Amino acid sequence: MGLIKKLIEERRLKKLEAIEREIEKITDTKLAKHQPKQPSLKDSLLDPETHKFKLPLKNQFVKTDSSVFLLFLVCLITAALIATTAFYQIKMSGLNEDFTARVIEVEKLKNELTAKESNLSVVQQTLSIKEQREEELEDVLQEERTDLKNEIKILKSEKADLESEISSLEREVSILKAKNEDLEEQIDALESQ
């Protein structure tokens, strides 16, 4: 560890000397040469006897404060996480409400469907009962038709028999009338004699 620290210190010293040279060049051109020379940054930081740093150089060469940058970065990440969380919370609550509404709608449709199914089963039962009654009535009507047809045939045959009997009776009546007239003529003839 001591060797690494020494190498880091030497590199920092070299960078410091290069920076001092650049500063001297800039200040020499701008400032008059009659001003007394200011002590160099190297002289103020190094102990001339030990050639070691007088003060610890912790974060001395960093131009920006890294802790402020890290704090800003942490705040930015936290704000992004909060915003993302809020966004997803809003989205999820909207989805949850939509899901709940859909579940309620599905339940209503399910209830309506079960009610319609029960109505359909009742209608089917009444329809089957009506069909059964129709079939029974059809059978009864068919039997009645056949009975009526048979009765009609019987009545027609009876009618034909009666008509033939009427016609034979009418013939007999006409024959009897003719005989009656003949007998009346004979009676009139006998009475006139």
Secondary structure in CASP SS format (residue, H / E / C, confidence):
PFRMAT SS
TARGET T0000
AUTHOR 0000-0000-0000
METHOD secondary structure of the structure
MODEL  1
M C 1.00
G H 1.00
L H 1.00
I H 1.00
K H 1.00
K H 1.00
L H 1.00
I H 1.00
E H 1.00
E H 1.00
R H 1.00
R H 1.00
L H 1.00
K H 1.00
K H 1.00
L H 1.00
E H 1.00
A H 1.00
I H 1.00
E H 1.00
R H 1.00
E H 1.00
I H 1.00
E H 1.00
K H 1.00
I H 1.00
T H 1.00
D H 1.00
T H 1.00
K H 1.00
L C 1.00
A C 1.00
K C 1.00
H C 1.00
Q C 1.00
P C 1.00
K C 1.00
Q C 1.00
P C 1.00
S C 1.00
L H 1.00
K H 1.00
D H 1.00
S H 1.00
L H 1.00
L E 1.00
D C 1.00
P C 1.00
E C 1.00
T C 1.00
H C 1.00
K C 1.00
F E 1.00
K C 1.00
L C 1.00
P C 1.00
L C 1.00
K C 1.00
N C 1.00
Q C 1.00
F C 1.00
V C 1.00
K C 1.00
T C 1.00
D C 1.00
S H 1.00
S H 1.00
V H 1.00
F H 1.00
L H 1.00
L H 1.00
F H 1.00
L H 1.00
V H 1.00
C H 1.00
L H 1.00
I H 1.00
T H 1.00
A H 1.00
A H 1.00
L H 1.00
I H 1.00
A H 1.00
T H 1.00
T H 1.00
A H 1.00
F H 1.00
Y H 1.00
Q H 1.00
I H 1.00
K H 1.00
M H 1.00
S H 1.00
G H 1.00
L H 1.00
N H 1.00
E H 1.00
D H 1.00
F H 1.00
T H 1.00
A H 1.00
R H 1.00
V H 1.00
I H 1.00
E H 1.00
V H 1.00
E H 1.00
K H 1.00
L H 1.00
K H 1.00
N H 1.00
E H 1.00
L H 1.00
T H 1.00
A H 1.00
K H 1.00
E H 1.00
S H 1.00
N H 1.00
L H 1.00
S H 1.00
V H 1.00
V H 1.00
Q H 1.00
Q H 1.00
T H 1.00
L H 1.00
S H 1.00
I H 1.00
K H 1.00
E H 1.00
Q H 1.00
R H 1.00
E H 1.00
E H 1.00
E H 1.00
L H 1.00
E H 1.00
D H 1.00
V H 1.00
L H 1.00
Q H 1.00
E H 1.00
E H 1.00
R H 1.00
T H 1.00
D H 1.00
L H 1.00
K H 1.00
N H 1.00
E H 1.00
I H 1.00
K H 1.00
I H 1.00
L H 1.00
K H 1.00
S H 1.00
E H 1.00
K H 1.00
A H 1.00
D H 1.00
L H 1.00
E H 1.00
S H 1.00
E H 1.00
I H 1.00
S H 1.00
S H 1.00
L H 1.00
E H 1.00
R H 1.00
E H 1.00
V H 1.00
S H 1.00
I H 1.00
L H 1.00
K H 1.00
A H 1.00
K H 1.00
N H 1.00
E H 1.00
D H 1.00
L H 1.00
E H 1.00
E H 1.00
Q H 1.00
I H 1.00
D H 1.00
A H 1.00
L H 1.00
E H 1.00
S H 1.00
Q C 1.00
END
